[in-house]
Amino acid sequence: MKRESLFSYARQHFSSEPEYLWSNLPDYAVLRHHNGDKWFAIVMSVPGTKLGLKTNDRVDILDVKVRPEHIGSLRKKDGILPAYHMNKEHWVTVILSSSLSDKEIHELLADSHDLTSG
């Protein structure tokens, strides 16, 4: 999945526009609830080596919150890693170019939206 497709989905389903908060990190965009400041996702571009991959090429990733009881089974899926830059007990990193389907990524984004809405 391309980041623009993800942002389009977030616009349509959650009325959320990507926000680029850091001038020194122009590829980092947060998605917030439309009625508040709470994030439900962050999209980043990081060197693969920072994720434990064997490439220094930049990789687009999505960090989302998940139910702690699902962390173990999710991390067994290709393309899902322990969270980069977030709490590893509650968040996972999704490699956007992985074999995960758009539907799977959309479901993870929707779950994160629900889990962070309180």
C-alpha distances in whole Angstrom, upper triangle without the diagonal:
4,7,8,7,7,10,11,11,13,16,16,17,18,19,18,17,16,19,20,23,24,25,25,21,19,16,16,16,17,16,20,22,23,27,27,26,24,21,18,15,15,12,14,14,16,18,17,21,20,18,21,19,21,19,20,17,15,12,9,10,10,14,15,19,19,23,25,26,22,21,23,21,18,18,19,16,14,12,14,16,19,18,19,21,21,24,23,25,23,19,17,14,10,9,5,6,8,9,8,8,6,10,11,8,10,13,13,13,16,18,17,19,21,22,23,25,28
4,5,5,7,9,10,11,13,15,16,17,18,19,17,15,14,17,17,20,21,22,22,18,16,13,14,14,15,15,19,21,22,26,26,25,24,20,18,15,14,11,12,12,15,17,17,20,20,19,21,19,21,19,19,16,14,11,8,10,11,14,16,20,21,25,27,28,25,24,26,24,21,21,22,19,17,14,16,18,21,19,19,20,21,24,24,26,24,20,18,15,12,10,7,7,11,12,12,11,9,13,14,11,12,16,15,14,17,19,19,19,23,24,23,25,29
4,5,5,6,9,10,10,12,14,15,16,16,14,12,10,13,13,17,18,19,19,16,14,10,11,10,12,12,16,18,19,23,23,21,20,17,15,12,11,8,9,10,13,16,17,20,19,18,21,20,22,20,19,16,13,11,7,9,9,12,14,18,20,23,25,27,24,23,25,24,21,21,23,20,18,15,16,18,20,18,17,18,19,22,22,25,22,19,17,14,12,11,7,10,13,15,14,14,11,14,15,11,12,15,15,13,16,18,17,17,21,22,21,22,26
4,5,5,6,9,10,10,12,14,15,15,13,11,10,13,14,17,19,20,21,17,15,12,13,11,13,13,16,18,18,22,23,22,21,18,17,14,13,11,12,13,17,19,20,24,23,22,25,24,26,23,23,19,16,14,11,12,12,16,17,20,22,26,28,30,27,26,29,28,24,24,26,23,22,19,20,21,23,21,21,21,22,25,26,28,25,22,20,17,15,14,11,13,16,17,16,15,12,15,16,13,13,17,17,14,17,20,18,18,22,23,22,23,27
4,5,5,6,9,10,11,12,14,14,13,12,12,15,17,20,22,23,24,21,18,15,16,14,15,14,17,18,19,22,23,23,22,19,17,14,14,12,14,15,19,21,21,25,24,23,26,24,26,24,24,21,18,16,12,13,12,16,16,19,21,24,27,28,25,25,27,26,22,23,25,21,20,17,19,21,23,21,21,23,23,26,26,27,25,21,20,17,15,14,10,12,15,16,14,12,9,12,14,11,10,14,15,13,15,18,17,17,20,22,22,23,26
4,5,5,6,9,10,11,11,12,11,11,10,13,15,18,20,22,22,19,17,14,14,11,12,10,14,15,16,20,20,20,18,15,13,11,11,9,12,14,17,20,20,24,22,21,24,23,25,24,24,21,18,15,11,11,9,12,12,16,17,21,23,25,22,22,24,23,19,21,23,20,19,16,16,18,20,18,18,19,19,22,22,24,21,18,16,14,12,12,9,12,14,15,13,12,9,11,12,8,8,12,11,9,11,14,14,13,17,18,18,19,23
4,5,5,6,9,10,10,10,8,7,7,10,12,16,18,19,21,18,15,13,12,10,10,8,12,13,14,17,18,17,17,14,13,11,11,9,12,14,18,21,22,25,24,22,26,25,28,26,25,22,19,17,13,13,11,13,14,17,19,23,25,27,24,24,27,26,22,23,26,23,22,19,19,21,22,20,20,20,20,23,24,25,22,19,18,16,15,15,12,15,17,19,17,16,12,14,15,12,11,14,14,11,13,16,15,14,17,19,18,19,22
4,5,5,6,9,10,10,9,9,10,13,16,19,21,23,24,21,19,16,16,13,14,11,14,15,14,18,20,20,19,17,15,14,14,13,16,18,21,25,25,28,27,26,29,28,30,28,28,25,22,19,16,16,14,17,17,19,21,25,27,29,26,26,29,28,24,26,28,25,24,21,21,24,25,23,23,24,23,26,27,28,25,22,21,19,17,18,14,17,19,20,18,16,12,14,16,13,11,15,15,12,13,17,17,15,18,21,20,20,24
4,5,5,6,8,9,9,10,11,15,17,20,23,25,26,23,21,18,17,14,14,11,13,14,14,17,19,19,18,16,14,13,14,13,17,19,22,25,25,28,27,25,28,28,30,29,29,26,23,20,16,16,13,16,15,17,18,22,25,26,23,23,26,25,22,23,25,22,22,20,20,22,24,22,22,23,22,25,25,26,23,20,19,18,16,17,14,16,18,18,16,14,10,11,13,10,8,11,12,9,10,14,14,12,15,18,18,18,21
4,6,5,5,6,6,7,8,12,15,17,20,22,24,21,19,17,15,12,11,8,10,10,10,14,15,15,14,12,10,10,12,12,15,18,21,25,25,28,26,25,28,28,31,29,29,26,23,20,16,15,12,14,13,15,17,20,23,25,22,23,26,25,21,23,26,23,23,20,20,22,23,20,21,21,20,22,23,24,21,18,18,17,16,17,15,18,19,20,17,16,13,13,14,11,9,11,12,8,9,12,12,10,13,15,14,15,18
4,6,6,4,5,6,9,12,15,18,21,23,25,22,20,18,17,13,13,10,11,11,10,13,15,16,16,14,13,13,14,14,18,20,24,27,28,31,29,28,31,31,33,32,31,28,25,23,19,18,16,17,16,18,21,23,27,28,26,26,30,29,25,27,29,27,27,24,23,25,26,24,24,24,23,25,27,27,24,22,22,21,19,20,18,21,22,23,21,19,15,16,18,15,12,15,16,12,12,16,15,13,15,18,17,16,20
4,6,6,8,10,12,16,19,22,25,26,28,26,23,21,20,17,16,13,13,13,12,15,17,19,18,17,15,15,17,17,21,23,26,30,30,33,31,30,33,32,35,34,33,31,27,25,21,20,18,19,18,20,21,24,27,29,26,27,30,29,26,28,30,27,27,25,24,27,28,26,26,26,25,27,28,29,25,23,23,22,21,22,19,22,23,23,21,18,15,15,17,15,12,14,16,13,12,16,16,13,16,19,18,17,21
4,6,8,11,13,16,20,22,25,27,29,26,24,22,21,17,16,12,12,11,11,14,16,17,16,15,13,14,16,17,21,23,26,30,30,33,31,29,32,32,35,34,34,31,28,25,21,20,17,18,16,17,18,21,24,25,23,24,27,26,23,26,28,25,26,23,23,25,26,24,25,25,24,25,26,26,23,21,21,21,19,21,19,22,23,23,20,18,14,13,15,13,10,11,13,10,9,12,13,10,12,15,15,14,18
4,5,9,11,14,17,19,23,25,27,24,23,21,19,15,13,9,9,7,7,10,12,14,13,12,10,12,14,16,19,22,25,29,29,32,30,28,32,32,35,34,33,31,27,25,21,19,16,16,14,15,17,20,23,25,23,24,27,26,23,25,28,26,26,24,23,25,25,22,23,23,21,23,24,24,21,19,20,20,19,21,19,23,24,24,21,20,16,16,17,14,11,13,13,10,9,12,11,8,10,13,12,11,15
4,7,10,12,16,18,22,24,26,24,22,21,19,15,13,10,9,8,6,9,12,13,13,13,12,13,15,16,20,23,26,30,30,33,31,30,33,33,36,35,34,32,28,26,22,21,18,18,17,18,20,23,26,28,26,27,30,30,26,28,31,29,29,26,25,27,27,25,25,24,23,25,27,27,24,22,23,22,21,23,21,24,26,27,24,22,19,18,20,17,14,16,17,13,12,15,15,11,14,17,15,14,17
4,7,9,13,14,18,20,22,20,18,17,15,11,9,6,6,6,6,9,11,11,11,10,10,10,12,13,16,19,23,26,27,30,28,27,30,30,33,32,31,29,25,23,19,18,15,16,15,16,19,22,25,27,25,25,29,28,25,26,29,27,27,24,23,24,25,22,22,21,20,22,24,25,21,19,20,20,19,21,19,22,24,25,22,21,18,18,19,16,14,16,16,12,12,15,13,10,14,16,14,13,16
4,6,10,12,15,17,20,17,15,14,13,9,8,6,8,9,8,12,13,12,13,11,12,11,11,12,15,18,21,25,26,29,27,26,30,29,32,30,29,27,23,21,17,17,15,16,16,18,21,24,27,29,27,27,30,30,26,28,30,28,28,24,24,25,25,22,22,21,20,23,25,26,23,21,21,20,19,20,18,21,23,25,23,22,19,20,21,17,15,18,18,14,15,18,16,13,17,19,16,16,20
4,7,9,12,14,16,14,12,11,9,5,6,5,8,11,11,14,14,13,13,10,11,10,9,9,11,14,17,21,23,25,23,23,26,26,29,27,25,23,19,18,14,14,12,13,14,17,20,23,26,28,26,25,29,29,25,26,28,26,26,22,22,22,23,19,19,18,18,21,23,25,22,19,19,17,17,18,16,19,21,24,22,21,18,20,20,16,15,18,17,13,15,18,15,14,18,19,16,17,20
4,6,9,11,14,12,10,10,8,5,5,7,8,11,12,14,13,11,12,10,12,11,9,10,12,14,17,21,23,25,23,23,27,27,30,28,26,24,20,19,16,15,14,15,16,18,21,25,27,30,28,27,30,30,27,27,30,28,28,24,23,24,23,20,18,17,17,21,23,25,22,19,20,19,19,20,18,21,24,26,25,25,22,23,23,19,19,21,19,16,18,20,17,16,19,20,17,18,21
4,6,8,10,8,7,8,6,5,7,9,11,15,15,18,16,14,15,12,14,12,10,10,10,12,15,19,21,23,21,22,25,26,28,25,23,21,18,17,15,15,14,15,17,19,23,26,28,31,29,27,31,31,28,27,31,29,28,24,24,23,23,20,18,16,17,21,23,25,23,20,20,19,19,19,18,21,24,27,25,26,23,25,25,21,21,23,21,18,21,22,19,19,22,22,20,21,23
4,7,9,8,8,10,8,7,8,11,12,15,16,18,16,12,14,12,15,13,11,12,12,14,16,20,22,24,21,22,26,26,29,27,24,23,19,19,17,17,16,16,18,20,23,26,28,31,30,28,31,32,29,28,32,30,30,26,25,24,23,20,17,15,16,20,22,25,22,20,21,19,21,21,21,24,26,29,28,28,26,28,27,23,23,25,23,20,22,23,20,19,23,22,19,21,23
4,5,5,6,9,7,9,10,14,15,19,20,22,19,16,17,15,17,15,12,13,11,13,14,18,21,22,19,21,24,25,27,25,22,21,18,18,17,17,17,17,19,21,25,28,29,32,31,29,31,33,29,29,32,31,30,26,25,24,23,20,17,14,16,20,22,25,24,21,22,20,21,21,21,24,26,29,28,29,27,29,28,25,25,27,25,22,25,26,22,22,26,25,22,24,25
4,5,6,9,9,11,13,17,18,22,22,24,22,19,20,18,21,19,15,15,13,14,15,18,21,23,20,22,26,26,28,25,22,21,18,19,18,19,19,20,22,25,28,32,32,36,34,32,34,36,32,31,34,33,32,28,27,26,26,23,20,17,20,23,26,29,27,24,25,22,23,23,23,25,28,31,30,31,29,31,31,27,28,30,28,25,28,29,26,25,29,28,26,27,29
4,6,9,9,12,14,18,20,24,25,27,24,21,22,20,22,19,16,15,12,13,13,15,19,20,18,20,23,24,25,22,19,19,16,17,17,18,19,19,22,25,28,31,32,35,33,31,33,35,31,30,33,32,30,27,26,25,24,21,18,16,19,22,24,27,26,24,24,21,23,22,22,24,26,30,30,31,29,32,31,27,28,30,28,26,29,30,26,26,30,29,26,29,30
4,6,6,9,12,15,18,21,23,25,23,20,20,17,19,16,12,11,9,9,10,13,16,17,15,17,20,21,23,20,17,16,13,14,13,14,15,16,19,21,25,28,29,32,30,27,30,31,28,26,29,28,27,23,23,21,21,18,15,13,16,20,22,25,24,21,20,18,19,18,18,20,23,26,26,27,26,28,27,23,25,27,24,22,25,26,23,23,27,26,24,26,28
4,6,8,11,14,17,21,22,24,23,20,20,17,19,16,12,11,9,9,11,14,17,19,17,19,22,22,24,21,18,17,13,14,13,14,15,16,19,22,26,29,30,33,31,29,31,32,29,28,30,29,27,23,23,23,23,20,17,16,18,22,24,27,25,22,21,19,19,18,18,19,22,26,25,26,24,27,26,23,23,26,24,21,25,26,23,23,27,27,24,26,29
4,6,10,13,16,20,21,24,22,20,20,16,17,14,10,8,6,6,9,12,14,17,15,16,20,19,21,18,16,14,10,11,9,10,12,14,17,20,23,27,28,30,28,26,28,29,25,24,27,25,23,20,20,19,20,17,15,14,17,20,22,25,23,20,19,16,16,15,14,16,19,22,22,23,21,23,23,19,20,23,21,19,22,23,21,21,25,25,23,25,28
4,7,10,13,17,18,21,19,16,16,13,14,11,7,6,4,7,9,13,15,17,15,16,19,19,22,20,18,16,12,12,9,10,10,11,14,17,20,24,25,28,26,23,26,27,23,23,26,24,23,19,18,18,18,15,12,11,13,17,19,22,20,17,16,14,14,14,14,16,19,22,21,22,20,23,22,18,19,21,19,16,20,21,18,18,22,21,19,22,24
4,7,10,13,15,18,16,14,13,10,11,9,6,5,7,9,12,16,18,20,18,18,22,22,25,23,21,19,15,14,11,11,10,11,13,16,19,22,24,27,25,23,26,27,23,23,26,24,23,20,19,19,19,16,14,13,14,18,19,22,19,16,16,14,15,15,14,17,19,22,21,21,19,21,20,17,17,19,17,14,17,19,16,15,19,19,17,19,21
4,6,10,12,14,13,10,10,7,8,6,4,6,9,12,15,19,20,22,19,19,23,23,26,25,23,22,18,16,13,12,10,10,11,13,16,20,22,25,23,21,25,25,22,22,25,24,24,20,19,19,18,15,14,12,12,16,18,20,17,14,15,14,14,16,15,19,20,23,21,21,19,20,20,16,16,18,15,12,15,16,13,12,16,16,13,15,18
4,7,9,12,11,9,9,6,6,5,6,8,11,15,18,21,22,25,22,21,25,25,29,27,26,24,21,18,15,13,10,10,10,12,15,19,21,24,22,21,25,25,21,22,25,24,24,20,19,20,19,16,16,15,14,17,19,20,17,14,15,15,15,17,15,19,21,23,20,20,17,18,18,14,13,15,13,10,12,13,11,9,13,14,11,12,15
4,6,8,7,6,5,4,6,7,9,12,15,18,21,25,26,28,25,24,28,29,32,30,29,28,24,22,19,17,13,13,12,13,16,18,21,24,23,22,26,26,23,24,27,26,26,23,22,22,21,18,18,17,15,17,20,20,17,15,17,17,18,20,19,23,24,26,23,23,20,20,20,17,15,16,15,11,12,14,11,9,12,12,9,10,13
4,5,6,7,6,6,7,10,12,15,18,22,24,28,29,31,28,27,31,31,35,34,33,31,27,25,22,19,16,15,13,13,16,18,21,24,23,23,26,27,24,25,29,27,28,25,23,24,23,20,21,20,18,19,21,21,18,17,19,19,20,22,21,25,26,27,24,24,21,20,20,18,16,16,15,12,11,13,11,7,10,11,8,7,10
4,6,8,9,10,10,13,15,17,20,24,26,30,31,34,31,30,34,34,37,36,35,33,29,27,23,22,19,18,17,17,20,22,25,27,26,26,30,30,27,29,32,30,31,28,26,27,27,24,24,23,21,23,25,25,22,20,22,22,23,25,23,27,28,30,27,26,22,22,23,20,17,18,18,14,14,16,14,11,13,15,12,10,13
4,7,9,11,12,15,17,20,23,27,29,33,34,36,33,32,36,37,40,39,38,36,32,30,27,25,21,20,18,18,21,22,25,28,27,28,31,32,29,31,34,32,33,31,29,29,28,25,26,24,22,23,26,26,22,22,24,25,25,28,26,30,31,33,30,29,26,25,25,23,20,21,20,17,16,17,15,12,13,15,12,10,11
4,6,9,11,14,15,19,21,25,27,31,32,34,31,30,34,35,38,37,36,35,31,29,26,24,20,19,17,17,20,21,24,27,26,26,30,31,28,30,33,32,33,30,28,28,27,23,24,22,20,21,24,24,20,20,22,23,24,27,26,30,31,33,30,29,26,26,26,23,21,21,20,17,17,17,15,12,14,14,11,9,10
4,6,10,12,13,16,19,22,24,28,29,31,28,27,31,32,36,34,33,32,28,26,23,21,18,17,16,16,19,21,23,26,26,25,29,30,27,28,31,31,31,28,26,26,24,21,21,18,17,18,21,22,19,18,20,21,22,25,24,28,29,31,29,29,26,26,25,22,21,22,20,17,17,18,15,12,14,14,11,10,11
4,7,9,11,15,17,21,23,27,27,29,26,25,29,30,33,33,31,30,27,25,22,19,16,14,12,12,15,17,19,22,22,21,25,26,23,24,28,27,28,25,23,23,21,18,18,16,14,15,18,18,15,14,17,18,20,22,22,26,27,29,26,26,24,24,23,20,19,19,17,14,14,14,11,10,11,11,7,8,9
4,6,7,11,14,18,19,23,24,26,22,22,25,26,30,29,28,27,23,21,18,15,12,10,9,10,13,16,18,21,20,19,23,24,21,22,25,24,25,22,19,19,18,15,15,13,11,13,16,17,13,12,14,15,16,19,19,22,23,25,23,23,21,21,20,17,16,16,14,11,12,13,9,8,11,10,7,9,11
4,7,10,14,17,19,23,23,25,22,21,24,25,29,28,27,26,23,20,17,14,10,9,6,7,10,13,15,18,17,16,20,21,18,19,22,21,22,19,17,17,16,13,15,14,11,13,15,15,12,10,12,13,14,17,16,20,21,22,19,20,18,17,16,13,12,13,10,8,9,9,6,5,8,8,6,8,11
4,7,10,14,16,19,19,22,19,17,21,22,25,24,24,22,19,16,13,10,7,6,5,7,11,14,16,19,17,16,19,20,17,17,21,19,20,16,14,15,14,11,12,12,10,12,14,15,12,9,10,10,11,13,13,17,18,20,17,18,16,16,15,12,12,13,10,7,10,10,7,8,11,11,9,12,15
4,6,10,12,16,17,19,16,15,19,20,23,22,21,19,16,14,11,8,6,5,7,10,13,17,18,21,19,18,21,21,18,18,21,20,20,16,15,14,14,11,10,10,10,13,14,16,14,11,11,9,10,12,12,16,17,20,18,19,17,18,17,13,14,15,12,10,13,14,11,12,15,15,13,15,18
4,7,10,13,14,17,15,14,18,18,21,19,18,16,13,10,7,6,5,6,9,13,16,19,21,23,21,19,22,22,18,18,21,19,18,15,14,14,15,12,11,11,12,15,16,19,16,13,12,9,9,10,9,13,14,17,16,17,15,17,16,12,14,16,13,11,15,16,13,14,18,18,16,19,21
4,6,10,12,14,12,12,16,15,18,16,15,13,9,8,6,5,7,8,12,15,18,21,22,25,23,20,23,23,20,19,22,20,18,15,14,14,14,12,9,10,12,16,16,19,18,14,13,10,10,10,10,13,15,18,17,19,18,20,19,15,17,19,16,15,18,19,16,18,21,21,19,22,24
4,7,9,12,10,11,14,14,16,13,11,10,6,5,4,6,9,11,15,18,21,24,25,27,25,22,24,25,21,20,22,20,18,15,15,15,16,14,11,12,15,18,18,22,21,17,15,12,12,10,10,11,14,18,18,19,18,21,20,17,19,21,19,17,21,22,20,21,25,24,23,25,28
4,6,8,7,8,11,11,13,11,9,8,5,5,7,8,11,12,16,19,21,25,25,27,25,22,23,24,21,19,21,20,18,14,15,13,14,13,9,11,14,17,17,21,20,17,15,11,12,10,12,13,15,18,19,21,21,23,22,19,21,23,20,20,23,24,21,23,26,25,24,27,29
4,5,6,7,9,9,10,7,5,5,4,6,9,10,14,15,19,22,24,27,27,29,26,23,24,25,22,20,22,21,18,15,16,14,15,15,12,13,17,20,19,23,23,19,17,14,14,12,14,14,15,19,20,23,23,26,24,21,24,26,23,23,26,27,24,26,29,28,27,31,33
4,5,5,7,5,7,5,5,6,6,6,9,10,13,15,18,21,22,26,25,27,24,21,22,22,20,17,18,17,15,12,13,12,14,14,11,14,17,19,18,21,22,18,16,12,12,10,12,12,13,16,17,20,21,24,22,19,23,24,21,22,26,26,24,26,29,28,27,31,33
4,5,5,5,6,6,5,8,9,10,13,13,16,17,20,23,24,27,26,27,25,22,22,23,21,18,19,19,17,14,15,13,14,14,12,14,17,19,18,21,22,19,17,14,15,13,16,15,16,19,20,24,25,27,25,22,26,27,24,24,28,28,26,28,31,29,29,33,34
4,6,7,9,9,8,10,10,10,12,11,14,14,18,20,21,24,23,25,23,20,21,22,20,17,19,19,17,14,14,11,12,11,8,10,14,16,15,19,19,16,14,12,14,12,15,16,16,20,20,24,24,26,24,21,24,25,22,22,26,26,23,26,28,27,26,29,31
4,6,9,9,10,11,10,9,11,10,12,12,15,18,19,21,20,22,20,17,17,19,16,13,15,15,13,11,10,8,9,9,7,10,13,15,13,17,17,14,12,9,11,10,13,14,13,17,17,20,21,23,20,18,22,22,19,20,24,23,21,24,26,24,24,28,30
4,7,9,10,12,12,12,14,13,16,16,19,20,21,23,22,24,21,18,18,19,17,14,15,15,13,12,12,9,10,12,10,14,16,17,15,18,19,17,14,12,13,12,16,16,15,18,19,22,23,25,23,21,24,25,22,23,27,26,24,27,29,27,27,31,33
4,6,8,9,11,10,13,13,16,17,20,22,22,25,24,25,23,20,19,20,18,15,15,15,12,11,12,10,13,14,13,16,18,20,18,21,22,19,16,13,13,11,14,13,12,15,17,20,22,24,22,20,24,25,22,23,27,26,25,28,30,29,29,32,34
4,7,9,11,12,15,16,19,20,23,26,26,29,28,29,26,23,23,23,21,18,18,18,15,14,16,14,16,18,16,19,22,23,21,25,26,23,19,17,17,14,17,15,15,17,20,23,25,27,25,23,27,28,26,27,30,30,28,31,34,32,33,36,38
4,5,8,9,13,14,18,20,23,26,27,30,29,31,28,25,25,25,23,20,21,20,16,15,17,15,18,18,16,19,22,24,22,26,26,23,20,17,16,13,15,14,14,17,20,23,24,27,25,23,26,28,25,26,30,30,28,31,34,33,32,36,38
4,6,9,12,14,18,19,23,26,27,31,30,32,29,26,26,27,24,22,23,22,19,17,18,17,18,18,16,18,21,24,23,26,27,23,21,17,17,14,16,15,16,20,22,24,25,28,26,24,27,29,26,26,30,30,28,31,34,33,32,35,37
4,6,10,13,16,19,22,25,27,30,30,32,29,26,27,27,24,22,23,22,18,16,18,17,19,19,16,18,21,24,23,27,27,23,20,17,16,13,14,12,14,18,20,22,22,26,24,22,25,27,25,25,29,29,27,29,32,32,31,34,37
4,7,9,13,15,19,22,24,28,28,30,27,25,26,26,23,21,22,21,18,15,16,16,17,16,14,16,19,22,21,25,24,21,18,14,14,11,12,11,14,17,18,21,20,24,22,20,22,25,22,22,25,26,24,26,29,29,28,31,33
4,6,10,13,16,19,21,25,25,27,24,21,23,23,19,18,19,17,15,11,13,13,15,14,12,14,17,20,19,22,22,18,15,11,10,7,8,8,10,14,15,17,17,20,19,16,19,21,19,18,22,23,21,23,26,26,25,28,31
4,7,10,13,17,19,23,24,26,23,20,22,22,18,17,19,17,15,11,12,13,15,13,12,14,16,19,18,21,20,16,14,10,9,6,6,7,10,13,13,15,14,17,16,13,16,18,16,15,19,20,18,20,23,23,22,25,28
4,7,10,13,15,19,20,22,19,17,19,19,15,14,17,15,13,9,10,10,12,10,9,11,12,15,15,18,16,12,10,6,5,5,5,8,10,13,12,14,14,16,14,11,14,16,13,12,16,17,15,17,20,19,19,22,25
4,6,10,12,16,17,20,17,15,18,18,14,14,17,15,14,10,10,10,11,9,9,11,11,14,14,16,14,10,8,6,5,7,7,10,11,14,12,14,13,14,12,9,11,13,10,9,13,13,11,13,16,16,15,18,21
4,7,10,13,14,17,15,13,16,16,13,13,16,15,15,12,10,9,9,6,7,8,8,10,10,12,10,7,6,4,6,9,10,14,14,16,14,16,15,16,14,11,12,13,10,9,12,12,9,12,14,13,13,16,18
4,6,10,12,14,12,11,15,15,12,13,16,15,16,13,10,11,11,8,10,11,9,10,10,11,8,5,6,7,8,11,12,16,15,17,14,16,15,15,12,10,11,10,7,6,9,8,5,8,11,10,10,13,15
4,7,9,12,10,10,13,14,12,13,16,16,18,15,12,12,11,9,12,12,9,9,9,9,6,4,7,9,11,14,16,19,18,20,17,18,17,17,14,12,13,11,8,8,10,7,5,8,9,7,8,11,13
4,6,8,7,7,11,11,9,11,14,14,16,15,12,12,11,10,14,15,12,11,10,9,6,6,7,10,12,15,17,20,18,19,16,17,17,16,13,12,13,10,7,9,10,7,6,10,10,7,9,13,14
4,5,5,7,10,11,10,12,15,16,18,18,14,15,13,13,17,17,14,12,11,9,6,8,10,14,15,19,20,23,21,22,19,20,20,18,15,15,16,13,10,12,12,8,9,12,10,8,11,13,14
4,5,5,8,10,10,11,14,16,18,18,14,14,12,12,16,17,13,11,9,6,5,8,10,14,16,19,21,24,22,23,20,22,22,21,18,17,19,16,13,15,16,12,12,15,14,11,13,16,16
4,6,7,8,10,11,13,15,18,19,15,15,14,15,19,20,17,14,12,9,9,11,12,16,17,21,23,25,23,23,20,22,23,21,17,18,19,16,14,17,17,13,14,17,16,13,16,19,19
4,6,6,6,9,10,11,15,15,12,13,12,13,17,19,16,14,12,10,9,10,10,13,14,17,19,22,19,19,16,18,19,17,14,15,16,13,11,14,15,11,12,16,15,13,16,18,19
4,6,5,6,9,10,13,13,10,9,8,10,14,16,13,12,9,7,7,8,7,11,12,15,18,20,18,18,16,18,19,18,15,15,17,14,12,14,16,13,13,16,16,14,16,19,20
4,6,5,7,9,13,13,10,10,9,12,16,18,16,14,11,10,11,11,10,13,14,17,19,21,18,18,17,19,21,20,16,17,19,17,14,18,19,16,16,20,20,17,20,23,24
4,6,5,7,11,12,10,11,12,14,18,20,18,17,14,13,13,13,11,13,14,16,18,20,17,16,14,17,19,17,14,15,18,15,13,17,18,15,16,20,20,18,21,23,25
4,5,6,9,9,7,8,9,11,15,18,16,15,12,12,12,11,8,10,10,13,15,16,14,13,11,14,15,15,11,12,14,12,10,13,15,13,14,17,17,16,18,21,23
4,5,8,8,5,5,7,10,13,16,15,14,11,12,12,11,8,9,9,12,15,16,13,14,12,15,17,17,13,14,17,15,13,16,18,16,16,19,20,18,20,23,25
4,7,9,7,8,10,13,16,20,19,18,14,15,16,14,11,12,12,13,16,17,13,13,12,15,18,18,14,15,18,17,15,18,20,18,19,22,23,21,23,27,28
4,6,6,8,11,14,16,20,19,19,16,17,16,15,11,11,10,11,13,13,10,9,8,12,14,14,11,12,15,14,13,16,18,17,17,21,22,21,23,26,28
4,6,8,12,14,16,19,19,20,17,19,18,16,12,11,9,9,11,11,7,7,7,11,14,15,12,12,16,16,14,17,20,19,19,22,24,23,25,28,30
4,7,10,12,13,16,17,18,16,17,17,14,10,8,6,5,8,8,5,7,7,10,12,14,11,10,14,15,13,15,18,17,17,20,22,21,22,25,28
4,7,9,11,14,14,15,12,14,13,10,7,6,5,6,9,11,8,10,9,12,14,14,11,10,14,13,11,13,16,15,14,18,19,18,20,23,25
4,6,8,12,12,12,9,12,12,9,6,5,6,8,12,13,11,13,12,16,17,18,15,13,17,16,13,15,18,17,16,19,21,19,20,23,25
4,6,10,9,9,6,9,9,7,5,6,9,11,14,16,15,17,16,19,20,20,17,16,18,18,14,16,19,17,15,19,20,18,18,22,23
4,6,5,7,5,8,8,5,4,5,8,11,14,16,15,18,16,19,19,20,17,15,17,17,13,14,17,16,13,16,18,16,16,20,21
4,6,8,8,11,11,9,7,6,9,11,14,16,16,19,18,21,21,22,19,17,19,19,16,16,19,18,15,18,21,18,18,21,23
4,7,9,12,12,9,10,9,12,14,16,19,19,22,21,23,23,24,22,19,21,21,17,17,20,19,16,18,20,18,17,20,22
4,6,9,8,6,8,9,12,15,17,20,20,23,21,23,22,23,20,18,19,19,16,15,18,16,13,15,17,15,14,17,18
4,6,6,6,8,11,14,17,19,22,22,24,22,24,24,24,21,19,21,20,16,16,18,16,13,16,17,14,13,17,18
4,6,5,7,9,13,15,18,21,20,22,20,23,23,23,20,18,20,19,15,16,19,16,14,17,18,15,15,19,20
4,6,8,12,15,18,21,23,22,23,21,24,24,24,20,19,21,19,15,17,18,15,14,17,17,14,14,18,18
4,7,11,13,17,19,22,21,22,20,22,22,21,18,16,18,16,12,13,15,12,10,13,13,10,11,14,15
4,7,10,13,15,19,18,19,17,19,19,19,16,14,15,14,10,11,13,11,9,12,13,11,11,15,16
4,7,10,12,15,14,16,14,16,16,17,13,12,14,13,10,11,14,12,10,14,15,13,14,18,19
4,7,9,12,11,14,12,15,15,16,13,11,14,14,10,11,15,14,12,15,17,16,16,19,22
4,6,9,8,10,9,11,11,13,10,8,11,12,9,10,14,14,12,15,18,17,17,20,23
4,6,5,9,8,11,12,14,12,10,13,15,12,13,17,17,16,18,21,20,21,24,27
4,6,8,8,9,9,12,11,8,11,14,12,12,16,17,16,18,21,21,21,24,27
4,7,8,10,10,14,13,11,14,16,15,16,19,20,19,21,24,24,25,27,30
4,5,8,10,13,11,10,14,15,14,15,19,19,19,21,24,24,25,27,30
4,6,9,11,10,10,14,15,14,16,19,19,20,22,24,25,26,28,31
4,7,8,6,7,10,11,11,13,15,16,17,19,21,21,23,25,28
4,5,5,6,9,10,11,13,14,16,17,19,20,21,23,25,28
4,5,5,6,9,10,10,12,14,15,16,18,20,21,22,26
4,5,5,6,9,10,10,12,14,15,16,18,20,21,24
4,5,5,6,9,10,11,12,14,15,16,18,20,23
4,5,5,6,9,10,11,12,14,15,17,18,22
4,5,5,6,9,10,10,12,14,15,17,20
4,5,5,6,9,10,10,12,14,15,19
4,5,5,6,9,10,10,12,14,17
4,5,5,6,9,10,11,12,16
4,5,5,6,9,10,11,14
4,5,5,6,9,10,13
4,5,5,6,9,11
4,6,5,6,10
4,6,5,8
4,6,7
4,6
4
